[in-house]
Amino acid sequence: TVRLRHGAEPIALAFTQDGKTLGSLSNTLDGVRTWDPATGKEAGRLNSPVQFAALARDGSVVFVDEGRCRHWVPSTNAIRDLPEKALPEGGQCLAVNPNLRSFAVGTPQKVVLVDLQTGKHTHELKFLGDQPVTRLVYSSDGRWLAGAGQNNAVFLWDLRTFKRVRTYQTDRNMPDLAFSTDGTRLAVAGERLRVFPTDAEEPIDGYKAPEGEFLSPRFSGDGKWVFEFTNGGDFVRVNAETGEADEPRPAPEGAGVRPPLAVAPEGAFVAAVDQSGGIRIWNPATGKGREAERPPVLV
């Protein structure tokens, strides 16, 4: 079976906001795959070299190939080329606005907002320092854009004014980021998990960061919990008000999972790369998922 086997080992995994699609990315000609996490079946395949990419809310993918932005819709397998100058010089990462009308590109010293239909640059967002933004995340309502790079800081822009309004200090370069559904909080996962309000630069009052390094945070729909992985691959639920963490739930026995890691809404599914280089999806509440026998890697 080719179920949950990308081809080359994936370097990134991400669920759509509704959790109905899982995307995987390889830095080889195997490009991008999309999957049905409930069945493990392949839903879409893009065999193209991809420099970097972003999964949109509707399951489509904006990606960069040979210095040019392209938009791929897996349901129809249609690829649309954006104009050559759509990609800003020095582009490092992408994020697609939930409104599906624009996307953001991180570059040295600025983030550029690009119209998804025309490829025109609509706004430039400034930030401090000379290190490029290498991670970008939109809030679900499209009001906020958060970015992080190699300078131990997270920047927050208000897209109503297109101004940087917050700078959150972190303990790690390129931390993982996630907004609560209502956009009032931002989780920053690194050597500790920190939760910040989007209207202030200090952590939530009464919140004490749990011990341990964390990856791939995701808020519950009601904002009360943050679901994430420990550095060892265990799934953890953290109280977003207090920082108190539940007992870690281990990955399926013998899976040998490792990053990249991804968490679906409400922690219904989690995904990681297993010891054979394939993708493993399971329900963290039961530790069970789609079974797929893994033969040894062939040379």
Sine and cosine of phi, psi and omega as CSV:
sin_phi,cos_phi,sin_psi,cos_psi,sin_omega,cos_omega
0.00,0.00,0.51,-0.86,0.12,-0.99
-0.99,-0.15,0.09,1.00,-0.05,-1.00
-0.85,0.53,0.80,-0.60,0.05,-1.00
0.87,0.50,0.41,0.91,0.10,-1.00
-0.88,-0.48,0.94,-0.33,-0.12,-0.99
-0.93,0.38,-0.58,0.81,-0.17,-0.99
0.81,-0.59,-0.99,-0.13,0.21,-0.98
-0.96,0.27,0.41,-0.91,-0.02,-1.00
-0.91,0.42,0.76,-0.65,-0.03,-1.00
-0.91,0.42,0.55,-0.83,0.09,-1.00
-0.96,-0.27,-0.12,0.99,0.03,-1.00
-0.44,-0.90,0.56,-0.83,0.08,-1.00
-0.72,-0.69,0.55,-0.83,0.05,-1.00
-0.37,-0.93,0.66,-0.75,0.13,-0.99
-1.00,-0.05,0.52,-0.86,0.18,-0.98
-0.94,0.35,0.21,-0.98,-0.08,-1.00
-0.92,0.40,-0.41,0.91,0.05,-1.00
-1.00,-0.02,-0.08,1.00,0.05,-1.00
0.97,0.25,0.11,0.99,-0.08,-1.00
-1.00,0.03,-0.17,0.99,0.01,-1.00
-0.69,-0.72,0.68,-0.74,0.14,-0.99
-0.92,-0.38,0.76,-0.65,0.06,-1.00
-0.95,-0.31,0.59,-0.80,0.09,-1.00
-0.77,-0.64,0.55,-0.83,-0.09,-1.00
-0.79,-0.61,0.71,-0.71,0.10,-1.00
-0.86,-0.52,0.48,-0.88,0.04,-1.00
-1.00,-0.09,0.48,0.88,0.06,-1.00
-0.86,-0.50,-0.17,-0.99,0.05,-1.00
-0.91,0.41,-0.18,0.98,0.05,-1.00
-0.95,0.30,-0.26,0.96,0.18,-0.98
0.82,0.57,-0.90,-0.43,-0.13,-0.99
-0.84,-0.55,0.62,-0.79,0.17,-0.99
-0.80,-0.60,0.51,-0.86,0.18,-0.98
-0.86,-0.52,0.52,-0.85,-0.16,-0.99
-0.70,-0.72,0.48,-0.88,0.18,-0.98
-1.00,0.02,0.94,-0.35,-0.09,-1.00
-0.93,0.37,-0.37,0.93,0.00,-1.00
-0.96,0.29,-0.55,0.83,-0.05,-1.00
-0.92,-0.39,-0.33,0.94,-0.07,-1.00
0.99,0.12,0.02,1.00,-0.06,-1.00
-0.98,0.19,0.56,-0.83,0.07,-1.00
-0.94,0.35,0.75,-0.66,-0.01,-1.00
-0.96,-0.28,-0.43,0.90,-0.01,-1.00
-0.35,-0.94,0.45,-0.89,-0.07,-1.00
-0.61,-0.79,0.80,-0.61,0.07,-1.00
-0.85,-0.52,0.98,-0.21,0.01,-1.00
-1.00,-0.02,1.00,0.02,-0.04,-1.00
-0.37,-0.93,0.59,-0.81,0.10,-0.99
-0.90,0.43,0.73,-0.69,-0.05,-1.00
-0.80,-0.59,0.84,-0.54,0.04,-1.00
-0.97,0.25,-0.75,0.66,0.14,-0.99
-0.35,-0.94,0.31,-0.95,-0.16,-0.99
-0.44,-0.90,0.24,-0.97,0.07,-1.00
-0.62,-0.79,0.70,-0.71,0.04,-1.00
-1.00,0.04,0.82,-0.57,-0.02,-1.00
-1.00,0.05,0.18,-0.98,-0.04,-1.00
-0.86,0.50,-0.56,0.83,-0.05,-1.00
-1.00,0.01,0.13,0.99,0.00,-1.00
1.00,0.03,-0.08,1.00,0.09,-1.00
-0.98,0.20,0.20,-0.98,-0.10,-0.99
-0.74,-0.67,0.78,-0.62,0.19,-0.98
-0.99,-0.15,0.81,-0.58,-0.06,-1.00
-0.65,-0.76,0.27,-0.96,0.02,-1.00
-0.90,-0.43,0.81,-0.59,-0.01,-1.00
-0.72,-0.69,0.86,-0.51,0.01,-1.00
0.80,0.60,0.68,0.73,0.09,-1.00
0.97,0.25,0.27,0.96,-0.01,-1.00
-0.75,-0.66,0.65,-0.76,0.03,-1.00
-0.99,0.17,0.67,-0.75,0.06,-1.00
-0.67,-0.74,0.42,-0.91,-0.01,-1.00
-0.85,-0.53,0.86,-0.51,-0.05,-1.00
-0.92,-0.39,0.76,-0.65,0.06,-1.00
-0.93,-0.37,0.97,-0.24,-0.10,-1.00
-0.87,0.49,-0.55,0.84,-0.07,-1.00
-0.89,0.46,-0.49,0.87,0.03,-1.00
-0.91,-0.41,-0.10,0.99,-0.07,-1.00
0.85,0.53,0.51,0.86,0.01,-1.00
-1.00,-0.02,0.68,-0.74,0.06,-1.00
-0.86,-0.52,0.80,-0.60,0.00,-1.00
-0.90,-0.43,0.81,-0.59,0.05,-1.00
-0.99,0.13,0.76,-0.65,0.14,-0.99
-1.00,0.08,0.34,-0.94,0.01,-1.00
-0.81,0.59,0.46,-0.89,-0.10,-0.99
-0.83,0.55,-0.56,0.83,-0.06,-1.00
-1.00,0.00,0.16,0.99,0.02,-1.00
-0.91,0.41,-0.58,0.82,0.00,-1.00
-0.99,0.13,0.88,-0.48,0.04,-1.00
-0.90,0.43,0.46,-0.89,0.01,-1.00
-0.89,0.46,0.73,-0.69,0.04,-1.00
0.98,0.19,0.34,0.94,-0.01,-1.00
-0.84,0.54,0.69,-0.72,-0.07,-1.00
-0.86,-0.51,-0.43,0.90,-0.07,-1.00
-0.33,-0.94,0.25,-0.97,-0.03,-1.00
-0.74,-0.67,0.43,-0.90,0.25,-0.97
-0.50,-0.87,0.65,-0.76,-0.04,-1.00
-0.98,-0.19,0.76,-0.65,0.03,-1.00
-0.88,0.48,0.67,-0.74,0.03,-1.00
-0.84,0.54,-0.36,0.93,0.05,-1.00
-0.97,0.24,-0.11,0.99,0.05,-1.00
0.88,0.47,0.33,0.94,0.03,-1.00
-0.97,-0.26,-0.26,0.96,-0.05,-1.00
-0.45,-0.90,0.18,-0.98,0.10,-1.00
-0.58,-0.81,0.32,-0.95,-0.03,-1.00
-0.92,-0.39,0.60,-0.80,0.03,-1.00
-0.82,-0.58,0.82,-0.57,0.06,-1.00
-1.00,0.09,0.74,-0.67,0.01,-1.00
-0.69,-0.72,0.13,-0.99,0.14,-0.99
-0.87,0.50,0.81,-0.59,0.14,-0.99
0.97,0.26,-0.03,1.00,0.04,-1.00
-0.25,-0.97,0.30,-0.95,0.17,-0.99
-0.90,-0.44,0.75,-0.66,-0.05,-1.00
-0.95,-0.31,0.76,-0.65,0.08,-1.00
-1.00,-0.09,0.75,-0.66,-0.15,-0.99
-0.81,-0.58,0.73,-0.69,0.07,-1.00
-0.94,0.35,0.80,-0.60,-0.10,-0.99
-0.94,0.34,-0.46,0.89,0.00,-1.00
-1.00,0.10,-0.70,0.71,-0.12,-0.99
-0.99,-0.16,-0.35,0.94,-0.07,-1.00
0.98,0.19,0.08,1.00,-0.01,-1.00
-0.97,0.24,0.59,-0.81,0.06,-1.00
-0.99,0.16,0.85,-0.52,-0.09,-1.00
-0.98,-0.18,-0.55,0.83,-0.01,-1.00
-0.47,-0.88,0.41,-0.91,0.13,-0.99
-0.85,-0.53,0.75,-0.66,0.00,-1.00
-0.95,-0.30,0.85,-0.53,-0.05,-1.00
-1.00,0.01,0.45,-0.89,0.13,-0.99
-0.54,-0.84,0.20,-0.98,-0.07,-1.00
-1.00,0.09,0.46,-0.89,0.07,-1.00
1.00,-0.01,0.14,-0.99,-0.04,-1.00
-0.93,-0.37,0.12,0.99,0.04,-1.00
-1.00,0.02,0.67,-0.74,-0.04,-1.00
-0.95,0.31,0.50,-0.87,0.17,-0.99
-0.96,0.29,0.81,-0.59,-0.06,-1.00
-0.90,-0.44,-0.05,1.00,0.10,-1.00
-0.63,-0.78,0.71,-0.70,0.01,-1.00
-0.72,-0.70,0.64,-0.76,0.02,-1.00
-0.62,-0.79,0.76,-0.65,0.10,-0.99
-1.00,-0.02,0.51,-0.86,0.24,-0.97
-0.96,0.28,0.37,-0.93,-0.12,-0.99
-0.91,0.43,-0.41,0.91,0.03,-1.00
-1.00,-0.03,-0.01,1.00,0.04,-1.00
0.97,0.23,0.12,0.99,-0.01,-1.00
-0.98,0.22,-0.65,0.76,-0.10,-0.99
-0.94,-0.34,0.50,-0.86,0.17,-0.99
-0.74,-0.67,0.82,-0.58,0.03,-1.00
-0.93,-0.36,0.60,-0.80,0.00,-1.00
-0.65,-0.76,0.52,-0.85,0.02,-1.00
-0.62,-0.78,0.43,-0.90,0.01,-1.00
-0.60,-0.80,-0.67,-0.74,-0.09,-1.00
-0.96,-0.28,0.49,0.87,-0.07,-1.00
-0.83,-0.55,0.41,0.91,0.06,-1.00
0.81,0.59,0.65,0.76,0.03,-1.00
-0.51,-0.86,0.48,-0.88,0.12,-0.99
-0.89,-0.46,0.76,-0.65,-0.01,-1.00
-0.97,-0.25,0.61,-0.79,0.02,-1.00
-0.82,-0.57,0.83,-0.56,0.04,-1.00
-0.93,-0.36,0.65,-0.76,0.11,-0.99
-1.00,-0.04,0.92,-0.40,-0.10,-1.00
-0.99,0.16,0.06,1.00,0.19,-0.98
-0.98,0.18,-0.53,0.85,0.00,-1.00
-0.92,-0.39,-0.22,0.98,-0.05,-1.00
0.87,0.49,0.58,0.81,0.02,-1.00
-0.86,-0.51,0.53,-0.85,0.11,-0.99
-0.97,0.25,0.82,-0.57,-0.09,-1.00
-0.91,-0.41,-0.32,0.95,-0.01,-1.00
-0.63,-0.78,0.50,-0.87,0.19,-0.98
-0.73,-0.68,0.91,-0.41,0.00,-1.00
-0.98,-0.19,0.79,-0.62,0.03,-1.00
-0.99,0.17,0.65,-0.76,-0.03,-1.00
-0.79,-0.61,0.15,-0.99,0.00,-1.00
-0.96,-0.27,0.22,0.98,-0.08,-1.00
-0.44,-0.90,0.60,-0.80,0.13,-0.99
-0.95,0.32,0.57,-0.82,0.08,-1.00
0.77,0.63,0.82,0.58,0.02,-1.00
-0.94,0.35,0.32,-0.95,0.12,-0.99
-0.99,0.17,0.57,-0.82,-0.11,-0.99
-0.77,-0.64,0.51,-0.86,0.09,-1.00
-0.37,-0.93,0.66,-0.75,0.09,-1.00
-0.99,-0.11,0.50,-0.86,0.21,-0.98
-0.94,0.35,0.34,-0.94,-0.07,-1.00
-0.85,0.53,-0.61,0.79,-0.03,-1.00
-1.00,0.07,0.00,1.00,0.07,-1.00
0.96,0.26,0.21,0.98,-0.04,-1.00
-1.00,-0.01,-0.18,0.98,-0.03,-1.00
-0.67,-0.74,0.45,-0.89,0.04,-1.00
-0.76,-0.65,0.83,-0.56,0.08,-1.00
-1.00,-0.08,0.73,-0.68,0.01,-1.00
-0.84,-0.54,0.92,-0.39,-0.09,-1.00
-0.96,-0.27,0.82,-0.57,0.05,-1.00
-0.46,-0.89,-0.80,-0.61,0.07,-1.00
-0.92,0.39,-0.38,0.93,0.18,-0.98
-0.68,-0.74,0.38,-0.93,0.12,-0.99
-1.00,-0.06,0.87,-0.50,0.04,-1.00
-0.90,-0.43,0.57,-0.82,0.03,-1.00
-0.85,-0.53,0.86,-0.51,-0.03,-1.00
-0.91,-0.41,0.57,-0.82,0.19,-0.98
-0.97,0.23,0.55,-0.83,-0.01,-1.00
-0.98,0.19,-0.08,1.00,0.05,-1.00
-0.97,-0.25,0.17,0.98,0.02,-1.00
-0.40,-0.92,0.26,-0.96,-0.03,-1.00
-0.98,-0.20,-0.08,1.00,0.03,-1.00
-1.00,-0.09,0.51,-0.86,0.03,-1.00
-0.86,0.52,0.28,-0.96,0.04,-1.00
-0.83,0.57,0.71,-0.71,0.05,-1.00
-0.86,0.50,0.73,-0.68,0.04,-1.00
0.99,0.11,-0.05,1.00,-0.01,-1.00
-1.00,0.05,0.76,-0.64,0.07,-1.00
-0.87,-0.49,0.89,-0.46,-0.08,-1.00
-0.87,0.49,0.76,-0.65,0.02,-1.00
-0.94,0.35,0.39,-0.92,0.02,-1.00
-0.94,0.33,0.54,-0.84,0.11,-0.99
0.96,-0.30,0.36,-0.93,0.03,-1.00
-1.00,0.00,0.69,-0.72,-0.11,-0.99
-0.80,-0.59,0.41,-0.91,-0.07,-1.00
-0.67,-0.74,0.44,-0.90,0.19,-0.98
0.80,0.60,0.85,0.52,-0.01,-1.00
-0.95,0.32,0.43,-0.90,0.11,-0.99
-0.42,-0.91,0.78,-0.62,0.01,-1.00
-0.97,0.24,0.51,-0.86,0.22,-0.98
-0.94,0.34,0.30,-0.95,-0.05,-1.00
-0.87,0.50,-0.56,0.83,0.00,-1.00
-1.00,0.05,-0.03,1.00,0.06,-1.00
0.98,0.21,0.08,1.00,-0.07,-1.00
-0.99,0.12,-0.35,0.94,-0.10,-0.99
-0.74,-0.67,0.44,-0.90,0.19,-0.98
-0.87,-0.50,0.84,-0.54,0.06,-1.00
-1.00,-0.09,0.65,-0.76,-0.03,-1.00
-0.24,-0.97,0.07,-1.00,0.06,-1.00
-0.96,-0.29,0.51,-0.86,0.25,-0.97
-0.99,0.13,0.21,-0.98,0.01,-1.00
-0.89,0.45,-0.37,0.93,0.01,-1.00
-1.00,0.03,0.03,1.00,0.06,-1.00
0.99,-0.10,0.06,1.00,0.06,-1.00
-0.99,0.13,0.55,-0.84,0.02,-1.00
-1.00,0.00,0.69,-0.72,-0.07,-1.00
-0.71,-0.71,0.59,-0.81,0.13,-0.99
-0.92,-0.39,0.82,-0.58,-0.07,-1.00
-0.89,-0.45,0.72,-0.70,0.07,-1.00
-0.93,0.37,0.87,-0.50,-0.08,-1.00
-0.95,0.32,-0.27,0.96,0.02,-1.00
-1.00,0.03,-0.66,0.75,-0.14,-0.99
-0.94,-0.34,-0.40,0.91,-0.09,-1.00
1.00,0.05,0.03,1.00,0.02,-1.00
-0.94,0.33,0.75,-0.66,-0.07,-1.00
-0.96,-0.29,0.65,-0.76,0.12,-0.99
-0.95,0.32,0.18,-0.98,0.07,-1.00
-0.88,0.47,0.75,-0.66,-0.01,-1.00
-0.87,0.50,0.59,-0.81,0.05,-1.00
-0.96,-0.29,0.89,-0.46,-0.09,-1.00
-0.95,0.32,0.37,-0.93,0.10,-0.99
-0.93,0.36,0.28,-0.96,0.03,-1.00
-0.78,0.62,0.65,-0.76,-0.06,-1.00
-0.86,0.51,0.75,-0.66,0.04,-1.00
0.99,0.12,-0.02,1.00,-0.05,-1.00
-0.95,0.31,-0.57,0.82,0.01,-1.00
0.88,0.48,0.71,0.70,-0.11,-0.99
-0.97,0.24,0.40,-0.92,0.00,-1.00
-0.44,-0.90,0.22,-0.97,0.06,-1.00
-0.87,0.50,0.44,-0.90,0.09,1.00
-0.95,0.31,0.43,-0.90,-0.05,-1.00
-0.77,-0.63,0.47,-0.88,0.03,-1.00
-0.52,-0.86,0.55,-0.83,-0.01,-1.00
-0.85,-0.53,0.77,-0.64,0.05,-1.00
-0.99,0.14,0.24,-0.97,0.03,-1.00
-0.80,0.60,0.64,-0.77,0.00,-1.00
0.88,0.48,0.24,0.97,-0.01,-1.00
0.90,0.43,0.42,0.91,-0.05,-1.00
-0.91,0.42,-0.61,0.79,0.07,-1.00
-0.73,-0.68,0.44,-0.90,0.23,-0.97
-0.74,-0.68,0.42,-0.91,-0.06,-1.00
-0.67,-0.74,0.55,-0.83,0.03,-1.00
-0.39,-0.92,0.16,-0.99,0.09,-1.00
-1.00,-0.01,0.73,-0.69,-0.02,-1.00
-1.00,-0.09,-0.05,-1.00,-0.14,-0.99
-0.92,0.39,-0.28,0.96,0.03,-1.00
-1.00,-0.04,-0.07,1.00,-0.06,-1.00
1.00,-0.02,-0.03,1.00,0.10,-1.00
-1.00,0.10,0.06,-1.00,0.00,-1.00
-0.99,-0.15,0.73,-0.68,0.06,-1.00
-0.91,-0.41,0.80,-0.59,0.06,-1.00
-0.88,-0.47,0.72,-0.69,0.03,-1.00
-0.49,-0.87,0.30,-0.95,0.08,-1.00
-1.00,0.03,0.89,-0.45,-0.09,-1.00
-0.93,0.38,-0.34,0.94,0.01,-1.00
-0.95,0.32,-0.53,0.85,-0.05,-1.00
-0.93,-0.38,-0.29,0.96,-0.07,-1.00
0.97,0.26,0.17,0.99,-0.06,-1.00
-0.93,-0.37,0.47,-0.89,0.03,-1.00
-0.38,-0.93,-0.18,-0.98,0.02,-1.00
-0.91,0.42,0.82,-0.57,0.01,-1.00
-0.99,0.13,0.70,-0.72,0.07,-1.00
-0.56,-0.83,0.92,-0.39,-0.03,-1.00
-0.90,0.43,0.74,-0.67,-0.07,-1.00
-0.96,-0.29,0.96,-0.28,0.13,-0.99
-0.94,0.35,0.32,-0.95,0.04,-1.00
-0.90,0.43,0.43,-0.90,0.03,-1.00
-0.90,0.44,0.74,-0.68,-0.01,-1.00
-0.99,-0.12,0.59,-0.81,0.01,-1.00
-0.91,-0.42,0.00,0.00,0.00,0.00
